[in-house]
Amino acid sequence: MVKPYRSGSFRAGRHLLVVVGLFTLFFLGLTLAVFLKTGTWGPLLVVLVVLAGLWGLLGSLRLDISPSGFATHGWLGSRHFAFAQIRGACIDVEYGTKAPQGVAVFRVQPRQGPSVKVGVRVFPVEAAVLLLTALEAHGIALDVPDEWAARRMHQQIRDAQARPSARAVR
């Protein structure tokens, strides 16, 4: 039997919007200074187009969680995952030259096909709380490897889940 929980729709998180906003202000200020000094419109127009595209991308990001499954939406399209078709979920760690300690990544494993990365870090932590609650309500276990980055992400989600504001999610 599936335990009841609320559905939700989430947009890009506030932290990401602040970082992109600061990025926008910096490049806009820099190219505006170039425009005022040289009087050429070219760089300013290029930066305005690129920044408009970046904000458009952020505006299109969405994570919808319903009783039957969840969907991710972005510029490149949408993906829907029915809970009945998910075999498992895990917090994986990816390593790179710029991140030798590793970066935690949330993945779901459909019953058929390869595992799929779900960018829960782009959304508010409440989105990860609701997704984890929904997965657990459907009997889908979360595998967390014994690596620092994975344990830290898992602990952040559990801490948010324990806060009084997140109790309404359950």
One Martini backbone bead per residue (centre of mass of N, CA, C, O) as a GRO file, in nm:
protein
  170
    1MET     BB    1   0.097   0.036   0.021
    2VAL     BB    2   0.049   0.375  -0.031
    3LYS     BB    3   0.156   0.650   0.101
    4PRO     BB    4   0.067   0.954   0.171
    5TYR     BB    5   0.131   1.246  -0.039
    6ARG     BB    6   0.234   1.519  -0.185
    7SER     BB    7   0.239   1.716  -0.444
    8GLY     BB    8   0.474   1.867  -0.695
    9SER     BB    9   0.625   2.182  -0.811
   10PHE     BB   10   0.949   2.274  -0.947
   11ARG     BB   11   1.187   2.514  -0.956
   12ALA     BB   12   1.442   2.683  -0.952
   13GLY     BB   13   1.657   2.765  -0.725
   14ARG     BB   14   1.764   3.031  -0.541
   15HIS     BB   15   2.072   2.986  -0.556
   16LEU     BB   16   2.091   2.972  -0.863
   17LEU     BB   17   1.965   3.251  -0.920
   18VAL     BB   18   2.181   3.416  -0.773
   19VAL     BB   19   2.426   3.326  -0.937
   20VAL     BB   20   2.312   3.413  -1.215
   21GLY     BB   21   2.264   3.708  -1.135
   22LEU     BB   22   2.563   3.777  -1.083
   23PHE     BB   23   2.661   3.697  -1.361
   24THR     BB   24   2.485   3.902  -1.511
   25LEU     BB   25   2.589   4.163  -1.379
   26PHE     BB   26   2.882   4.136  -1.459
   27PHE     BB   27   2.851   4.114  -1.776
   28LEU     BB   28   2.678   4.363  -1.811
   29GLY     BB   29   2.877   4.568  -1.688
   30LEU     BB   30   3.116   4.509  -1.872
   31THR     BB   31   2.970   4.568  -2.149
   32LEU     BB   32   2.875   4.853  -2.073
   33ALA     BB   33   3.158   4.971  -2.040
   34VAL     BB   34   3.246   4.914  -2.330
   35PHE     BB   35   3.026   5.078  -2.465
   36LEU     BB   36   3.092   5.357  -2.328
   37LYS     BB   37   3.389   5.363  -2.443
   38THR     BB   38   3.332   5.272  -2.765
   39GLY     BB   39   3.022   5.245  -2.892
   40THR     BB   40   2.968   4.938  -2.918
   41TRP     BB   41   2.707   4.691  -2.958
   42GLY     BB   42   2.792   4.394  -2.998
   43PRO     BB   43   2.868   4.280  -2.712
   44LEU     BB   44   2.598   4.357  -2.579
   45LEU     BB   45   2.412   4.184  -2.757
   46VAL     BB   46   2.541   3.911  -2.702
   47VAL     BB   47   2.497   3.911  -2.395
   48LEU     BB   48   2.189   3.947  -2.401
   49VAL     BB   49   2.127   3.683  -2.553
   50VAL     BB   50   2.267   3.484  -2.361
   51LEU     BB   51   2.112   3.568  -2.102
   52ALA     BB   52   1.829   3.510  -2.209
   53GLY     BB   53   1.883   3.208  -2.256
   54LEU     BB   54   1.956   3.137  -1.964
   55TRP     BB   55   1.682   3.230  -1.839
   56GLY     BB   56   1.511   3.044  -2.014
   57LEU     BB   57   1.627   2.781  -1.906
   58LEU     BB   58   1.553   2.827  -1.609
   59GLY     BB   59   1.240   2.857  -1.669
   60SER     BB   60   1.214   2.547  -1.785
   61LEU     BB   61   1.271   2.428  -1.520
   62ARG     BB   62   1.125   2.112  -1.397
   63LEU     BB   63   0.961   1.940  -1.113
   64ASP     BB   64   0.730   1.668  -1.113
   65ILE     BB   65   0.518   1.540  -0.848
   66SER     BB   66   0.333   1.240  -0.823
   67PRO     BB   67   0.164   0.952  -0.741
   68SER     BB   68   0.283   0.802  -1.019
   69GLY     BB   69   0.526   1.023  -1.051
   70PHE     BB   70   0.787   1.179  -1.251
   71ALA     BB   71   0.908   1.500  -1.393
   72THR     BB   72   1.124   1.640  -1.636
   73HIS     BB   73   1.208   1.979  -1.736
   74GLY     BB   74   1.327   2.129  -2.050
   75TRP     BB   75   1.466   2.229  -2.339
   76LEU     BB   76   1.515   1.912  -2.432
   77GLY     BB   77   1.269   1.825  -2.255
   78SER     BB   78   1.092   1.534  -2.139
   79ARG     BB   79   1.062   1.321  -1.841
   80HIS     BB   80   0.903   1.016  -1.749
   81PHE     BB   81   0.837   0.852  -1.422
   82ALA     BB   82   0.722   0.563  -1.309
   83PHE     BB   83   0.719   0.401  -1.015
   84ALA     BB   84   0.659   0.112  -1.136
   85GLN     BB   85   0.939   0.148  -1.333
   86ILE     BB   86   1.116   0.145  -1.070
   87ARG     BB   87   1.382  -0.024  -0.914
   88GLY     BB   88   1.579   0.229  -0.833
   89ALA     BB   89   1.796   0.427  -0.614
   90CYS     BB   90   2.069   0.677  -0.615
   91ILE     BB   91   2.376   0.797  -0.483
   92ASP     BB   92   2.618   0.917  -0.673
   93VAL     BB   93   2.971   0.935  -0.777
   94GLU     BB   94   3.151   1.186  -0.942
   95TYR     BB   95   3.454   1.225  -1.120
   96GLY     BB   96   3.716   1.481  -1.150
   97THR     BB   97   3.959   1.714  -1.198
   98LYS     BB   98   3.776   1.942  -1.043
   99ALA     BB   99   3.658   1.674  -0.854
  100PRO     BB  100   3.824   1.459  -0.656
  101GLN     BB  101   3.593   1.412  -0.426
  102GLY     BB  102   3.331   1.454  -0.564
  103VAL     BB  103   2.990   1.422  -0.699
  104ALA     BB  104   2.667   1.426  -0.631
  105VAL     BB  105   2.419   1.191  -0.773
  106PHE     BB  106   2.098   1.145  -0.885
  107ARG     BB  107   1.944   0.818  -0.937
  108VAL     BB  108   1.756   0.618  -1.165
  109GLN     BB  109   1.623   0.274  -1.207
  110PRO     BB  110   1.493   0.129  -1.444
  111ARG     BB  111   1.378  -0.174  -1.546
  112GLN     BB  112   1.454  -0.041  -1.825
  113GLY     BB  113   1.761   0.041  -1.870
  114PRO     BB  114   1.935   0.297  -1.785
  115SER     BB  115   2.042   0.513  -1.586
  116VAL     BB  116   1.915   0.829  -1.442
  117LYS     BB  117   1.972   1.156  -1.419
  118VAL     BB  118   1.876   1.375  -1.142
  119GLY     BB  119   1.867   1.732  -1.089
  120VAL     BB  120   1.813   1.817  -0.766
  121ARG     BB  121   2.016   2.065  -0.719
  122VAL     BB  122   1.847   2.280  -0.887
  123PHE     BB  123   1.653   2.247  -0.664
  124PRO     BB  124   1.497   2.251  -0.401
  125VAL     BB  125   1.515   2.048  -0.126
  126GLU     BB  126   1.210   1.977  -0.129
  127ALA     BB  127   1.224   1.804  -0.384
  128ALA     BB  128   1.400   1.577  -0.266
  129VAL     BB  129   1.212   1.508  -0.036
  130LEU     BB  130   0.962   1.431  -0.205
  131LEU     BB  131   1.099   1.218  -0.380
  132LEU     BB  132   1.193   1.033  -0.150
  133THR     BB  133   0.913   0.990  -0.027
  134ALA     BB  134   0.784   0.864  -0.280
  135LEU     BB  135   0.975   0.628  -0.313
  136GLU     BB  136   0.924   0.504  -0.031
  137ALA     BB  137   0.611   0.472  -0.069
  138HIS     BB  138   0.690   0.259  -0.321
  139GLY     BB  139   0.946   0.078  -0.223
  140ILE     BB  140   1.202   0.254  -0.294
  141ALA     BB  141   1.525   0.230  -0.262
  142LEU     BB  142   1.814   0.393  -0.124
  143ASP     BB  143   2.137   0.417  -0.244
  144VAL     BB  144   2.433   0.467  -0.029
  145PRO     BB  145   2.738   0.524  -0.047
  146ASP     BB  146   3.065   0.520   0.119
  147GLU     BB  147   3.071   0.846   0.049
  148TRP     BB  148   3.094   1.165   0.120
  149ALA     BB  149   2.907   1.298  -0.098
  150ALA     BB  150   2.666   1.105  -0.055
  151ARG     BB  151   2.625   1.140   0.249
  152ARG     BB  152   2.579   1.446   0.241
  153MET     BB  153   2.328   1.454   0.061
  154HIS     BB  154   2.157   1.266   0.236
  155GLN     BB  155   2.171   1.444   0.494
  156GLN     BB  156   2.038   1.697   0.374
  157ILE     BB  157   1.769   1.562   0.315
  158ARG     BB  158   1.708   1.456   0.603
  159ASP     BB  159   1.719   1.732   0.744
  160ALA     BB  160   1.486   1.855   0.577
  161GLN     BB  161   1.279   1.633   0.659
  162ALA     BB  162   1.293   1.712   0.980
  163ARG     BB  163   1.172   1.963   0.934
  164PRO     BB  164   0.876   2.117   0.990
  165SER     BB  165   0.824   2.213   0.687
  166ALA     BB  166   0.859   1.902   0.575
  167ARG     BB  167   0.621   1.746   0.714
  168ALA     BB  168   0.404   1.819   0.493
  169VAL     BB  169   0.519   1.621   0.277
  170ARG     BB  170   0.442   1.342   0.435
   0.00000   0.00000   0.00000
